[in-house]
Amino acid sequence: MSTLILAEHDGAHLHPATASVIAAARALLGPIHLLVAGANIGAVADEAACVEGVMRVLVADDAALEHALAEPWSTQLLALAGDYDCLLAAATSIGKRVMPRVAARLNVPQVSDITAVIDAHTFERPMYAGNVIATVRVNDGVVVGTVRASAFPAVQQTQPACERVTVECAARADTTTARFVRRATTVSERPDLATARVVVSGGRGLGSGDNYQRVLTPLADRLDAALGASRAAVDAGFVPNDYQVGQTGKIVAPDLYVAVGISGAIQHLAGMKDARTIVAINQDPEAPIFGVADVGLVADLFDAVPAVVAAL
C-alpha cells in the first residue's frame, strides 16, 4: 500500500510529529513517500530524505506554498494523490486544516486522530474525549487520515539520503481566497510541549499567572520540562493558549506528566492520560485527576511544589 505523507515544517526543520506519522505508515507495509511543500525548503527536504523508512521525497518549492495555507497545500496534495493508496498527515493544526479538504475533494471519508493501525484499511481512533476507542474501516477509495503523533514513537534520521524528486507546483497564489497576514511565533528555550519527555502543567488552583510562573518555573527548570496548563488556567489568562493541554489543546504523551492544581476535567484528561507516569498535586482528595494519576499528593501546592524542588 503506497503512502504519501504531508510533511510539516517551519521552513527550516521538519516537525517531530511528521516522524511519528512515518512510524504509523510503516505499519501499512508499503512504500512511503514524503511531500515537502513550501518556499526555499531545500534544508527541510535534505532532513526529510534521511528519516528512516522514507523511500522518496517529493519537493514542491514555490512562493504560492510558502505559508502552509490550507488551500494551496491541499491543492498540491491532490495533484499527487492519484499515485497513492493512502494520504496521511499529523493531527496538528495544519493537518486538521488540509486533510478534510483533500478528503472532500476525493469524495472519501477521513479517518481522524489515528492511534493504531490494524491493517491497510482498518484503524483505531479515540472518541468521546478518549473514553471510547473506535475501530474504523475504510472500504473503498483512497485512505485519507490524520495521525495522533503521541500514539507512535517517532522514527529517527538514521538512513542514507533517499531519492529527492522536484514536482511542479499545482497551486496558484492568485486563486487562494485565504491571505497570509503575519506569523506570531513563541520563542522558548524549553522543550516543545507536544513532544517533550517531561511536562509540568498548572491549573486554576494556582490562582494567578504570577503564581503559575513563581511556583512551576523552578520545577520545570529542574526537570528540563515543557510547561503546560489546563483550559481553566488558559481561560483565566494565566498563560497563553499554546500552553493548553487537552481535547481542545495539545495532546501529549510524555514519560512524566506533573499536574499541579488541576482538578482533572474530562477534556484535560483526554489530552494527557496516555503519559507513561502521571503525578498529581492537589489539595482536594476527591479531584478526578487522582483517578488517572500513578502518584498522587494531597497537599497545598504552594507548600508541596517548593518542597519537591528543594528535594530534587
Number of C-alpha atoms within 10 A of each C-alpha: 13 16 26 27 25 28 28 25 21 13 20 13 15 20 17 19 26 27 26 23 28 32 21 23 27 18 13 18 12 16 16 21 27 27 24 28 31 26 17 15 20 15 12 22 28 17 14 29 24 20 23 20 22 25 17 20 26 24 22 26 20 18 15 22 24 19 19 21 18 21 20 26 31 23 20 23 24 18 15 16 18 11 10 16 17 23 26 27 29 29 23 20 9 18 22 18 17 23 28 21 18 25 20 12 12 16 11 17 18 20 22 24 22 26 20 19 19 14 11 18 18 16 20 18 20 18 12 12 16 17 11 10 14 15 14 16 15 16 11 9 13 21 23 25 26 26 30 24 29 23 19 19 14 20 19 15 16 11 12 10 19 18 14 17 13 12 17 14 21 18 21 15 15 9 10 13 9 12 10 10 6 7 7 5 6 7 6 8 7 13 15 14 23 22 20 19 20 23 30 23 25 33 25 21 19 21 14 16 17 11 15 23 16 14 21 22 16 15 21 20 14 12 16 17 24 25 28 30 30 31 25 18 27 21 13 15 12 23 22 14 17 14 22 27 28 23 18 13 20 24 27 27 25 24 14 18 27 26 26 30 28 28 26 20 15 16 18 25 22 24 23 23 20 19 22 13 17 22 19 26 26 23 18 16 14 11 17 15 26 23 11 18 20 11 12 18 17 15 15 15 20 16 10 18 18 15 12 11 16 11 7 8
